[in-house]
Amino acid sequence: MFINARIYCKIIDRLNISTIILILFLSFISLSSQRKWTILYSSMIDIRNKNNNIIDYISKTEQYLLNEIEHQNNIKKTNPDDLIYLTKTKEKKRTNFLSLVAKEMIKGFDDGRYQRGY
């Protein structure tokens, strides 16, 4: 009977050890799958955020285009009677500061010539 008890104890010990090994193996597998799920979930959140941004840009673009269509109805079609023709003005010549000073001095000498007779 004592021998049978030893055999039962050995069988129970081996079952306990095998269940502990099985639990450790399954926990490593679950941790690996949990890590993969976390990576997948975080990438899904990033994609969702980018999608929301794209939806915002699309709605802004649609709003702009709708405003442009509304404003297009307000624009009047022109005909030749509505046009105003402007005369083209002469472009001003660029003058140098030194040439302006020289012209003023010459003008002053000419004015001074007429005033000598007093």
C-alpha positions in Angstrom: 0.0 0.0 0.0 2.9 2.3 0.8 4.3 1.6 -2.8 0.9 2.5 -4.3 0.9 5.8 -2.4 4.3 6.7 -3.7 3.2 5.9 -7.3 0.1 8.1 -6.8 2.2 10.9 -5.4 4.6 10.7 -8.4 1.7 10.7 -10.8 0.1 13.7 -9.1 3.5 15.6 -9.0 4.0 15.0 -12.7 0.5 16.2 -13.4 1.1 19.3 -11.4 4.4 20.0 -13.1 2.8 19.4 -16.5 -0.1 21.7 -15.7 2.4 24.4 -14.5 4.4 24.1 -17.7 1.1 24.2 -19.7 0.0 27.4 -17.9 3.4 29.1 -18.5 3.4 28.1 -22.2 -0.2 29.4 -22.6 0.6 32.6 -20.7 3.6 33.3 -23.0 1.4 32.7 -26.0 -1.3 35.0 -24.6 1.3 37.7 -23.9 2.5 37.5 -27.4 -1.0 37.8 -28.8 -1.7 40.6 -26.4 1.3 42.5 -27.7 0.3 41.9 -31.3 -3.3 43.1 -30.5 -1.9 46.2 -28.8 0.1 47.1 -31.9 -2.9 46.4 -34.2 -5.2 48.5 -32.0 -2.8 51.5 -31.8 -2.4 51.4 -35.6 -6.2 51.3 -36.0 -6.4 54.4 -33.8 -3.9 56.2 -35.9 -5.8 55.3 -39.1 -9.0 56.5 -37.5 -7.4 59.9 -36.6 -6.1 60.3 -40.1 -9.4 59.4 -41.5 -11.1 62.0 -39.4 -8.6 64.6 -40.6 -9.3 63.7 -44.2 -13.1 64.0 -43.6 -12.5 67.4 -42.1 -10.5 68.5 -45.2 -13.1 67.1 -47.5 -15.9 68.9 -45.7 -13.9 72.2 -45.9 -13.3 71.7 -49.6 -17.0 70.9 -50.2 -18.0 74.0 -48.3 -15.6 76.2 -50.3 -16.9 74.7 -53.6 -20.5 75.3 -52.6 -19.7 78.9 -51.7 -18.0 79.3 -55.1 -21.1 77.9 -56.9 -23.3 80.3 -55.0 -21.1 83.3 -55.8 -21.0 82.2 -59.5 -24.7 82.9 -59.8 -24.1 86.5 -58.6 -21.5 87.3 -61.2 -22.8 89.3 -64.1 -22.0 88.4 -67.7 -20.4 91.4 -69.4 -20.9 92.7 -72.8 -19.0 95.4 -74.7 -21.3 98.1 -73.5 -20.3 97.5 -69.9 -16.6 97.9 -70.6 -14.8 101.1 -69.8 -11.8 101.9 -72.0 -9.1 103.8 -70.4 -6.4 105.7 -72.1 -2.9 104.4 -71.5 -0.8 106.9 -69.6 2.7 107.6 -70.5 5.2 105.9 -68.3 7.4 108.1 -66.2 11.0 108.2 -67.0 13.3 107.3 -64.2 15.5 110.1 -63.2 18.7 110.1 -61.3 19.0 112.3 -58.2 22.2 113.8 -59.5 20.7 114.7 -62.8 17.8 116.4 -61.1 20.2 118.5 -59.0 22.2 119.4 -62.1 19.0 120.5 -63.9 17.9 122.6 -61.0 21.4 124.3 -60.9 21.3 125.0 -64.6 17.8 126.4 -64.2 19.0 128.6 -61.3 21.9 129.9 -63.4 19.5 130.8 -66.3 17.2 132.6 -63.8 20.2 134.4 -62.4 21.2 135.6 -65.9 18.0 137.5 -66.3 18.3 139.1 -62.8 21.7 140.7 -63.4 20.3 143.8 -65.0 18.8 145.3 -61.8 
